[in-house]
Amino acid sequence: MRRFAFVLAFVALTSSVSAETLVLAHHYSAVGLNPDGSKYSGTVTIDIVSDTTFTIQWDINGATYQGFGMRRNDSVAATYQIQGEPGLVIYQVQGNGLDGIWAIKGENGSGTEHLTPTD
C-alpha cells in the first residue's frame, strides 16, 4: 500500500502543470470569415489581468464585443456575447499572431479569425 501511495504522489508531483506567464500583444488587427462566408475586419485590444487571464475587446464593423480569456501553452480561449448569446473563440498561437475558430450558442457553423499584432 505504501508503494502505491508513493507512486501516486510521484505521478502527481511530476505531472503537475507549471504556470506559464501570459504574454500577448496589446493591440491586434483582426480579419475573419463569418459562418455564412462573409468577411469582416477590425481591431482587438487585450489587457493582461494576471499571469494566465486577460480581458479582450473586439471592434468589428462599428460594433464592440467584450470578453474574458485565458491562455494555456499555445492555446488562447475567450468568451464574449453577441446579441445576448454567449460565444467562444479558441485561438492557436502562430508565431506572434493568433489563428482562431469561434462559435455562438445556438448558431449553426463556426467562423475563423486571424489576429496580427500591431504593437
C-alpha positions as CSV (number, residue, x, y, z in Angstrom):
1,M,0.0,0.0,0.0
2,R,2.9,2.4,0.8
3,R,4.4,1.7,-2.6
4,F,1.1,2.6,-4.3
5,A,0.8,5.8,-2.3
6,F,4.4,6.7,-3.2
7,V,3.7,6.1,-6.9
8,L,0.6,8.2,-6.8
9,A,2.4,11.0,-5.0
10,F,5.3,10.8,-7.5
11,V,3.0,10.9,-10.5
12,A,1.1,13.9,-9.1
13,L,4.3,15.8,-8.5
14,T,5.9,15.1,-11.8
15,S,2.8,15.7,-13.9
16,S,1.8,19.0,-12.3
17,V,1.4,21.8,-14.8
18,S,3.8,24.7,-14.2
19,A,2.2,28.2,-14.8
20,E,3.5,30.0,-17.9
21,T,3.4,33.7,-17.7
22,L,0.9,35.1,-20.1
23,V,2.5,37.2,-22.9
24,L,0.3,38.7,-25.6
25,A,0.4,41.9,-27.6
26,H,-1.9,44.8,-26.5
27,H,-3.3,45.6,-30.0
28,Y,-4.1,43.4,-33.0
29,S,-5.7,43.8,-36.4
30,A,-8.4,41.2,-37.0
31,V,-9.6,39.6,-40.2
32,G,-12.2,36.9,-40.2
33,L,-14.7,34.8,-42.0
34,N,-18.3,34.5,-40.7
35,P,-20.1,31.1,-40.8
36,D,-22.0,32.4,-43.9
37,G,-18.8,33.0,-45.8
38,S,-18.8,36.9,-45.5
39,K,-15.6,38.6,-44.5
40,Y,-15.0,41.1,-41.7
41,S,-12.1,43.1,-40.2
42,G,-11.5,45.3,-37.2
43,T,-9.2,45.7,-34.2
44,V,-8.7,43.8,-31.0
45,T,-7.4,45.1,-27.7
46,I,-6.1,42.7,-25.0
47,D,-5.4,43.7,-21.4
48,I,-3.5,41.3,-19.2
49,V,-5.2,40.8,-15.9
50,S,-3.0,38.1,-14.3
51,D,-0.3,35.5,-15.3
52,T,-3.0,33.4,-17.1
53,T,-6.0,35.7,-17.7
54,F,-6.9,38.7,-19.8
55,T,-9.8,40.9,-21.0
56,I,-10.4,41.3,-24.7
57,Q,-12.3,43.8,-26.8
58,W,-13.2,43.3,-30.4
59,D,-14.1,46.4,-32.5
60,I,-15.6,44.9,-35.7
61,N,-17.6,46.9,-38.3
62,G,-18.7,49.5,-35.8
63,A,-19.8,47.1,-33.1
64,T,-17.9,46.4,-29.8
65,Y,-17.7,43.0,-28.1
66,Q,-16.1,42.4,-24.8
67,G,-14.8,39.2,-23.3
68,F,-12.6,37.4,-20.8
69,G,-10.0,34.7,-21.6
70,M,-7.1,32.6,-20.6
71,R,-4.0,31.0,-22.1
72,R,-2.6,27.6,-21.7
73,N,0.5,26.6,-23.6
74,D,-0.1,27.6,-27.2
75,S,-3.9,27.9,-26.9
76,V,-5.9,31.0,-26.0
77,A,-9.6,30.9,-25.3
78,A,-12.1,33.7,-24.7
79,T,-15.8,34.2,-24.1
80,Y,-18.0,37.0,-25.3
81,Q,-21.6,37.9,-26.0
82,I,-23.3,38.8,-29.3
83,Q,-27.0,39.9,-29.1
84,G,-27.3,38.4,-25.6
85,E,-25.9,35.0,-26.7
86,P,-22.6,33.6,-25.4
87,G,-19.8,32.9,-27.8
88,L,-16.5,31.2,-27.5
89,V,-13.3,31.7,-29.5
90,I,-10.3,29.4,-29.4
91,Y,-7.0,30.7,-30.8
92,Q,-3.8,28.8,-31.6
93,V,-0.7,30.9,-31.2
94,Q,1.1,31.0,-34.6
95,G,4.4,32.9,-34.4
96,N,3.4,36.2,-32.9
97,G,-0.2,36.1,-34.3
98,L,-3.3,34.1,-33.3
99,D,-5.4,31.8,-35.6
100,G,-8.9,31.3,-34.2
101,I,-12.2,29.5,-34.6
102,W,-15.3,30.8,-33.0
103,A,-19.0,30.0,-32.5
104,I,-22.1,31.5,-30.9
105,K,-24.5,29.4,-28.8
106,G,-27.5,28.2,-30.9
107,E,-26.0,29.2,-34.2
108,N,-25.0,26.7,-36.9
109,G,-21.4,26.7,-38.1
110,S,-18.3,28.5,-37.0
111,G,-16.2,31.4,-38.1
112,T,-12.5,31.9,-38.3
113,E,-10.3,34.8,-37.3
114,H,-6.7,35.8,-37.5
115,L,-5.1,38.4,-35.2
116,T,-1.9,40.1,-36.2
117,P,-0.1,42.2,-33.5
118,T,0.1,45.9,-34.3
119,D,2.4,46.9,-31.4
